[in-house]
Every structure is written in structure tokens, then in C-alpha cells.
Amino acid sequence: MAILSRTGTRSIAFVLCLAWFFCQFKVGLAKGLHKVPDPSGAHPAAPLGGHQKPPGPLPAGPGAQHKTHGAARLGTIFNVLQFGARSGARQSQSQPFVRTWRAACDFNGPASVVVPPGVFTLAETVFQGPCKGPPPTSITVQIQGTLKAVGDPSEYSDKYWISVEHVNGLLITGSGTIDGSGPSVWKYDDCKGNTNCASLPSSMYFNEVQNAQIKGLRFLDSMGFHMHISNCAEFSIIGVHINAPRDSPNTDGMHISRSSKVKVLRTTIGTGDDCISIGQGAVDVTVNEVTCGPGHGISVGSLGKLPDELDVNGVTVTNCTIIGTENGIRIKTWPGSAPSKALRMLFSNIVMDNVANPIIIDQNYGSKDSKPSLVKLSDITYEDIRGTSSTPTAVSLSCSPGAACDNLMLNNINLQPKIPTMRLDATCTNAKVKYIGCQFPPPCAPHPP
Ligand SMILES: *[C@@H]1O[C@H](CO)[C@@H](O)[C@H](O)[C@H]1NC(C)=O
């Protein structure tokens, strides 16, 4: 196929797009690829009800032995009710939850914390490893009920509601709900117009967790981010549902930073901010079959806000559907930044449905600093991106005058206006772009020097 450099003319591009039939054919083929994630979560429910010890204090140790039949990997069960947790109580159940975790985590064998159906109020709670269970899963947490955050920001001393730290081999699963009680605290968010605001607590913060799987849970109305993954490796999120209202402040579905080999699969996210934000130090992040919206789309960044940020290297976003969001695929960096790099990204087979700014690079994000961003963007491919744009500038590649984008590639872009009378266009600044295949909108006119 022809490769047009940025100096290729709009008319050649337009002729290419007379291969309209070809584009439509591809769209047709791609329909039906996007399976609705299985709401039941990822793995068959373990036989919980009826198989648990009756409530009451139960020390860990041989007396707590209780193997399940259907799900051997649950191992010995440590039910929060046995450690004094009460469903429906208004006071925080953090202490019995931490006692349960401690017993399971220190147990020398496969062990599971089980949260049965019910509503358990929790204040700020830290679950610390390392745990003693044998690899690959040193501890399992099975959540059937609802965890409900104390809805008072003064109760939180740090940036999270629930924190899991220093665990190698973690499985959190179940059909339960992690309810951040956001509606009672969002009014305290002052991040609109204040770039140095303190963020509200994330629902689940993972710090130094390796070999983890988070499966099938439902996250609701976080105060801040729903999930924050930092300093983690080999971390998978599978079949999770995340929901907060479209006007809730800074409720990112998940924020991933300083972590490697993170996978987000078969997950639906609709919030008031980024569905997924991929921050500094993210290496080898894979996103596949994610449905995003409402919200601000899938973002790399913002990058370059702090000094000494780590590079972003290796982001793959495939087979996703983005619906009614403020951006589609966005890369955002701060002006006046220290030098860093973000490279090796592939955005492929993505359906945009009524999305504003479906493809956007914004290296002048977030402040009015007159110095350019020094975050160097390179080796970024967008392929098979199709659907509808709700704004005229469907493709906006606004790179930094201090660090031009290198090796951007657009391959088979077919974005149509949501409103038929609107004309779509593409703009490029400081961007070296190659084009392959069909291009709607037509490639940017070369930017004046
Ligand atoms: C994405 O979808 C394509 C087309 O169905 C498929 O070939 C590919 O394996 C999928 N990617 C992943 C990572 O599942």
C-alpha cells in the first residue's frame, strides 16, 4: 500500500479514500468483534454459602482448616464474619477485616479471605504482605458482598481508601462491589482550576504488588480514582466493571504508573474522567476489549508534570469501543516539563461512537507555561480506528515545539461526522506522520514552518 509522507497532498489521500468500499468492508468485518464482557465475572463462584464456618471468632491455624470442594484454589477460608465483621453496621469494620487478612496472609498454605454477601462499611484500610501462601497465589480475596467507604474525607489520611501493599501472588475475585461513597465527598474536590489540589482517595491502591489478578468485581462511585496501580508488575485486571456518573470529578477508572506488564482485559468503564490513564513509568501496558464511556477516554498521561518522571515504553490498546467520551485516544503532556520519553504505542481496531477528539495528542496540556514540553513522543501507530466524531477536529496531533513527535503512523482511519452536515479535519503541529491506507479525515496539510 502507498505510504504518504507528511508532504503527501490532500488530493492523493482523497483518491486513496475512494477505496471507500474497502473501508466499509473492514468496518463490516469488525462489527461483532466486541463482545460484551461477561458480567458474571471471570471465574465460577466458589461454593461459599453453606460451606463456611458459622460466625464467631476463629483463630487461624489447623482449627481454621476448611477446604472447599469446587474451587480448591481457595484453600483455607478466612471469613470476615469469623473475625467479628458485621454486615450493615455503620461503623467501620476495618479492624476485623485487617485481622482476617492477617490470619490468611500469615497462614502457611493456600488461603482465602472471604467477604460474604452483605454491606461492610470500611474506613481507610491497609492490607500488607508479604503473604505466606505458596506460589503462584500467596493469598486470595473473594468478595461477594459490598465494601462501602466511610463518606467523610477527614477520615482519610492518605491517597487511598483501601491499600494493598507488598504482595507477590494476589487474586481478588468475586461478584462483589467496591462502593467508594463518592457522592458524599465529590463536593470537596477542588481540582477544577487548581492544578496542585489534593486528590480524593482512590478506592483501591496497589503498591508493590506482583503477579496479581483482579477479576470480575464491580467498582462504583469512587471518591478519587477507582484503581491506582503503582510500582506493580505482572498485574492483570479482567472482566471488571467500573461506574461513576459522567460529571463526577477525577474519578478515573484506573491509573497505572511506574508499573510493568499490566493487562486490562474485557472490562467496562464509565466515569467522569479518564477510563484508563497510563502515567509515567508505565512499561508494557496492554488494554484489550475495553468498553469506555462516558468519561474522558483512554489516556497516556498526563506526563511531565513532575521532575524526574520515568519514561513510558510500550502501550498496546486493541479491540476497544469508546462511546460518547470527551476524547478517544489521548496523549497529553505538560508544557515546561523536564525531558522524558513516551514511545512504542499501538492503538488498533478501535471503534469510536460519538466521541469528541477521537485521536488527540496534546503537548500543551494543563497549564499556560510558555516553555515547551520536553516529553518526546515517538513510534506511535494508530490503525483501524473508525466510527464517529462529535467535533470537527477528529485528528489533532499537537506536538511540542521543543520535542517534535517522531514516527507517528496513521493506518486506515475512517472517522465520520456524528452530525452529517459537519466537516471533519485533521491538524498536525511539529509531527512527523506517515499515512497508510484509507484516511478520513484526509491527512493534515503540512504545517507552515
Ligand atoms: C483483536 O481482534 C483481532 C480481530 O478479531 C484479533 O485477531 C486479535 O487477536 C485481537 N487482539 C487480542 C489481543 O485479543
The ligand as a Gaussian input file, in Angstrom:
#p B3LYP/6-31G(d) Opt

LIG

0 1
 C       -8.156000      -8.207000      18.486000
 O       -9.080000      -8.565000      17.499000
 C       -8.474000      -9.161000      16.354000
 C       -9.536000      -9.337000      15.301000
 O      -10.550000     -10.156000      15.787000
 C       -7.812000     -10.455000      16.751000
 O       -7.197000     -11.041000      15.643000
 C       -6.775000     -10.170000      17.817000
 O       -6.225000     -11.355000      18.277000
 C       -7.400000      -9.401000      18.979000
 N       -6.359000      -9.000000      19.868000
 C       -6.231000      -9.515000      21.062000
 C       -5.057000      -9.040000      21.837000
 O       -7.029000     -10.305000      21.522000

